[in-house]
Amino acid sequence: MEDISWLTGFVADLLDIPVGVGDVPSESGPQPGPQTSPPHLTIPEEPMISATRTMLTCHWSARRIQRYLDADPAAPLPPEQVHRLESHLKTCEKCAATAEDYRRLRRALLLFAQRHALDPAVLARVRARAEQLLSQDAG
């Protein structure tokens, strides 16, 4: 039976799942370190493999697009993930369109907030309810 432990490493990398020693069964037992494709094995880019690779990369990217666009300093993406995501957005029309949809939504919400001031009475009711809930939790 052919050892396909490299495939597990590939999928784990795309889905951002850590693969440790013993996670990948093989005939010779667990192999330490990262799992890579043997140099003598050439993997053809068949349509199914290509579609699966794209699907997994899009899944990985979709989970990070909002954090990337928010640029929240409390939850930043590591630089290597930013680079990977930006590279994917340059080549994938579907994910680039999703990112653009998020950008448009953000702009629309900002414009709405600028044009519509918050009613002080509504703000007072929200604060009172929040204080009530906090006091119930504390008591």
C-alpha positions in Angstrom: 0.0 0.0 0.0 1.3 3.4 -1.0 2.1 5.8 1.9 -0.1 8.9 1.5 0.8 10.6 4.8 2.0 13.6 2.7 -1.7 14.1 1.8 -2.8 14.4 5.4 -0.1 17.1 5.9 -1.3 18.9 2.8 -4.9 18.9 3.9 -4.0 19.8 7.5 -2.0 22.8 6.2 -4.8 24.0 4.0 -7.3 23.7 6.9 -4.8 25.1 9.4 -5.0 22.0 11.6 -1.8 21.0 13.4 -0.5 17.5 12.6 1.6 16.0 15.3 3.7 12.8 15.7 1.4 9.8 15.5 -1.4 11.6 13.7 -0.6 10.1 10.4 -0.7 6.2 10.3 1.6 4.5 7.9 2.9 0.9 7.5 6.2 1.9 9.1 4.6 3.7 12.0 4.3 7.4 12.8 6.9 9.6 11.2 8.3 12.6 13.1 8.3 16.0 11.6 6.3 17.6 8.8 4.8 15.2 6.3 5.9 15.9 2.7 5.5 14.3 -0.6 8.3 11.9 -1.6 10.5 13.5 -4.2 10.0 10.6 -6.6 6.2 10.9 -6.5 4.7 13.2 -9.1 1.2 14.2 -8.4 -0.8 14.9 -11.5 -3.0 18.0 -11.5 -6.2 16.2 -12.4 -9.4 18.3 -12.4 -10.6 16.6 -9.2 -7.4 17.3 -7.4 -7.3 20.9 -8.7 -11.0 21.5 -7.6 -10.3 20.0 -4.2 -7.2 22.1 -3.7 -9.2 25.2 -4.7 -12.1 24.3 -2.5 -9.9 23.8 0.6 -7.9 27.0 -0.1 -11.2 28.9 -0.4 -12.5 27.4 2.8 -9.2 28.4 4.6 -9.5 31.9 3.1 -13.2 32.4 3.9 -12.4 31.8 7.6 -9.9 34.6 7.6 -11.3 37.3 5.2 -13.3 39.2 7.9 -10.3 39.3 10.3 -8.1 40.4 7.5 -10.4 43.3 6.5 -11.1 44.3 10.1 -7.4 44.6 10.9 -8.3 44.3 14.6 -5.1 44.7 16.6 -6.6 42.5 19.3 -6.9 39.6 16.8 -4.3 40.1 14.0 -3.6 37.5 11.4 0.1 36.4 11.4 2.1 37.8 8.5 2.4 34.5 6.8 -1.4 34.1 6.8 -1.8 37.6 5.5 0.5 36.9 2.6 -1.2 33.6 1.9 -4.6 35.2 1.9 -3.6 38.2 -0.2 -2.0 35.8 -2.8 -5.3 33.7 -2.9 -7.4 36.9 -3.3 -5.3 37.9 -6.3 -6.1 34.6 -8.0 -9.6 33.6 -6.8 -12.5 35.6 -8.2 -15.0 34.1 -5.8 -13.0 34.9 -2.7 -12.0 38.4 -4.1 -15.8 39.0 -4.7 -16.5 38.0 -1.1 -13.9 40.3 0.2 -15.3 43.2 -1.9 -18.8 42.4 -0.6 -17.5 42.8 3.0 -15.7 46.1 2.0 -19.0 47.5 0.5 -21.0 46.4 3.6 -18.5 48.1 5.9 -18.6 51.3 3.8 -22.4 51.2 3.8 -22.6 50.7 7.6 -20.1 53.6 8.2 -22.1 55.9 5.9 -25.4 54.9 7.7 -23.8 55.6 11.1 -22.6 59.0 10.0 -26.0 60.0 8.6 -28.1 58.7 11.4 -27.2 59.8 14.9 -28.1 57.5 17.7 -31.3 58.6 19.6 -30.2 59.5 23.2 -33.4 57.8 24.5 -32.5 54.5 22.8 -29.0 54.7 24.1 -30.3 55.3 27.7 -32.6 52.3 27.4 -29.8 50.1 26.2 -27.5 51.2 29.0 -30.1 50.7 31.6 -30.9 47.2 30.3 -27.1 46.3 30.2 -26.7 47.5 33.8 -29.7 45.5 34.8 -28.3 42.3 33.2 -24.9 42.9 34.8 -26.4 43.4 38.2 -28.4 40.1 37.8 -25.2 38.3 36.9 -23.3 39.8 39.8 -26.1 39.0 42.3 
